[in-house]
């Protein structure tokens, strides 16, 4: 999503980024356009059997506006939008939701998954843990990641993870 109109507004208003006020308002408004070529690229990949997932540092409290924005851009279909708008408030419902959604957001709740060696908790609060969850639990092979901040990748690609998804020192 192209958030440059939000950044322009910040410059004109003389304000700084504030995640809990103006950024939430922007995300909830669902007004971000697309970066040139991004929607076409996602659709191109989808038509070839690649299932795109969206992992964002937008907070989970902005799920409705973010899902509506993705739908408006043609990246979520009508059924997916209804599914996202019905995001459950109970932990069991959120766990079931995490097993189906393609939209992973900052501050999602933890998910407990039965693994061959016991139950494993996945804290779905950040991009690193969400990528590990998508690979290890959902069975996605992450072929490539596209984003706007190198910091989004440093933790994931600069870390080692053991077979159970635990962080280990390099």
C-alpha positions as CSV (number, residue, x, y, z in Angstrom):
1,X,0.0,0.0,0.0
2,X,1.1,3.5,-0.8
3,X,1.1,5.5,2.5
4,X,2.8,8.6,1.0
5,X,-0.4,10.7,1.2
6,X,-0.3,10.1,5.0
7,X,3.3,11.1,5.1
8,X,2.5,14.2,3.0
9,X,-0.2,15.1,5.5
10,X,2.3,14.8,8.4
11,X,4.7,17.2,6.6
12,X,2.0,19.7,5.9
13,X,0.6,19.5,9.4
14,X,4.0,19.6,11.0
15,X,3.4,16.5,13.0
16,X,5.4,13.4,13.7
17,X,4.3,9.8,13.3
18,X,2.2,8.6,16.2
19,X,1.1,5.0,16.0
20,X,-1.8,5.3,18.4
21,X,-3.5,8.4,17.0
22,X,-3.0,9.7,13.4
23,X,-1.6,6.4,12.1
24,X,-4.5,4.4,13.4
25,X,-6.9,6.9,11.9
26,X,-5.1,6.6,8.5
27,X,-5.2,2.8,8.6
28,X,-8.9,2.8,9.6
29,X,-9.8,5.1,6.8
30,X,-8.7,2.5,4.2
31,X,-7.5,5.2,1.8
32,X,-4.1,4.0,0.8
33,X,-3.6,3.5,-2.9
34,X,-1.2,1.0,-4.3
35,X,2.5,1.4,-5.1
36,X,2.7,1.4,-8.9
37,X,2.8,-2.2,-10.2
38,X,2.2,-3.8,-6.8
39,X,-1.4,-4.9,-7.4
40,X,-0.7,-6.2,-10.9
41,X,2.3,-8.1,-9.5
42,X,0.2,-9.7,-6.7
43,X,-2.5,-10.7,-9.2
44,X,0.1,-12.0,-11.6
45,X,1.5,-14.2,-8.9
46,X,-2.0,-15.3,-7.8
47,X,-2.9,-16.4,-11.3
48,X,0.1,-18.7,-11.3
49,X,-0.9,-20.5,-8.1
50,X,1.1,-18.4,-5.6
51,X,-0.9,-17.5,-2.5
52,X,0.1,-14.1,-1.3
53,X,0.0,-13.3,2.4
54,X,0.1,-9.8,3.8
55,X,2.2,-9.3,6.9
56,X,2.1,-5.7,8.1
57,X,3.2,-3.6,11.1
58,X,-0.3,-2.0,11.0
59,X,-1.8,-2.9,14.4
60,X,-4.5,-5.5,14.6
61,X,-6.9,-2.9,16.0
62,X,-6.9,-1.4,12.4
63,X,-7.9,-4.8,10.8
64,X,-11.2,-3.5,9.5
65,X,-9.8,-0.5,7.7
66,X,-6.8,-2.4,6.4
67,X,-9.0,-5.3,5.1
68,X,-11.3,-2.9,3.4
69,X,-8.3,-1.1,1.8
70,X,-6.9,-4.5,0.5
71,X,-10.4,-5.3,-0.8
72,X,-10.7,-2.0,-2.5
73,X,-7.3,-2.6,-4.2
74,X,-8.6,-6.0,-5.4
75,X,-6.3,-8.0,-3.1
76,X,-8.9,-9.6,-0.9
77,X,-12.1,-11.0,-2.4
78,X,-15.6,-10.5,-1.0
79,X,-15.5,-13.7,1.1
80,X,-12.1,-12.8,2.6
81,X,-13.4,-9.3,3.4
82,X,-16.4,-10.7,5.3
83,X,-14.1,-13.1,7.1
84,X,-11.7,-10.3,8.2
85,X,-14.6,-8.0,9.2
86,X,-15.9,-10.8,11.5
87,X,-12.6,-11.0,13.4
88,X,-13.4,-12.8,16.6
89,X,-12.8,-11.3,20.1
90,X,-12.4,-14.6,21.9
91,X,-9.0,-16.4,22.0
92,X,-10.3,-19.6,20.5
93,X,-11.8,-17.7,17.6
94,X,-8.6,-15.7,17.0
95,X,-6.7,-19.0,17.0
96,X,-9.0,-20.4,14.3
97,X,-8.7,-17.1,12.4
98,X,-4.9,-17.3,12.4
99,X,-5.1,-20.7,10.7
100,X,-7.1,-19.3,7.7
101,X,-6.3,-15.5,7.3
102,X,-3.9,-14.1,4.8
103,X,-3.6,-10.8,6.8
104,X,-1.2,-10.9,9.6
105,X,-1.0,-7.7,11.7
106,X,1.1,-6.3,14.6
107,X,-0.3,-7.3,18.1
108,X,-2.3,-10.4,17.0
109,X,-2.7,-12.8,19.9
110,X,-0.7,-15.9,20.5
111,X,-1.7,-19.2,18.9
112,X,-1.1,-22.6,20.5
113,X,-0.5,-25.4,18.0
114,X,-0.2,-29.1,18.6
115,X,3.1,-30.3,17.2
116,X,4.7,-33.8,17.1
117,X,6.8,-32.9,20.2
118,X,4.0,-31.1,22.1
119,X,2.1,-27.9,22.1
120,X,4.0,-24.9,20.7
121,X,2.9,-21.3,21.3
122,X,3.4,-18.8,18.5
123,X,3.3,-15.2,19.5
124,X,1.8,-13.4,16.5
125,X,2.8,-9.9,17.6
126,X,5.5,-9.2,15.0
127,X,6.6,-9.9,11.5
128,X,9.4,-12.3,12.4
129,X,7.1,-14.6,14.4
130,X,4.3,-14.3,11.9
131,X,6.7,-15.4,9.1
132,X,7.9,-18.4,11.2
133,X,4.2,-19.3,11.9
134,X,3.3,-19.0,8.2
135,X,6.2,-21.4,7.3
136,X,6.1,-23.9,10.1
137,X,2.3,-24.1,10.8
138,X,0.5,-22.9,7.7
139,X,3.0,-24.6,5.4
140,X,3.8,-21.6,3.3
141,X,7.1,-21.4,1.5
142,X,8.1,-17.8,1.5
143,X,9.5,-17.3,-1.9
144,X,10.0,-13.5,-1.6
145,X,9.1,-10.6,0.6
146,X,8.3,-7.1,-0.5
147,X,8.2,-4.2,1.8
148,X,9.2,-0.6,2.4
149,X,11.6,-0.9,5.3
150,X,14.8,-2.9,5.6
151,X,14.1,-3.1,9.3
152,X,11.2,-5.4,8.5
153,X,13.6,-8.0,7.2
154,X,16.7,-7.6,9.5
155,X,15.1,-9.6,12.3
156,X,13.8,-12.4,10.1
157,X,16.7,-12.8,7.7
158,X,19.4,-12.0,10.3
159,X,18.3,-14.6,12.8
160,X,18.5,-18.3,13.1
161,X,15.5,-20.4,14.1
162,X,15.6,-24.0,15.4
163,X,13.2,-26.7,14.2
164,X,10.7,-25.7,16.8
165,X,10.7,-22.0,15.7
166,X,12.7,-20.8,18.7
167,X,15.3,-18.0,18.1
168,X,18.9,-19.1,18.5
169,X,22.1,-17.1,18.5
170,X,24.1,-17.1,15.3
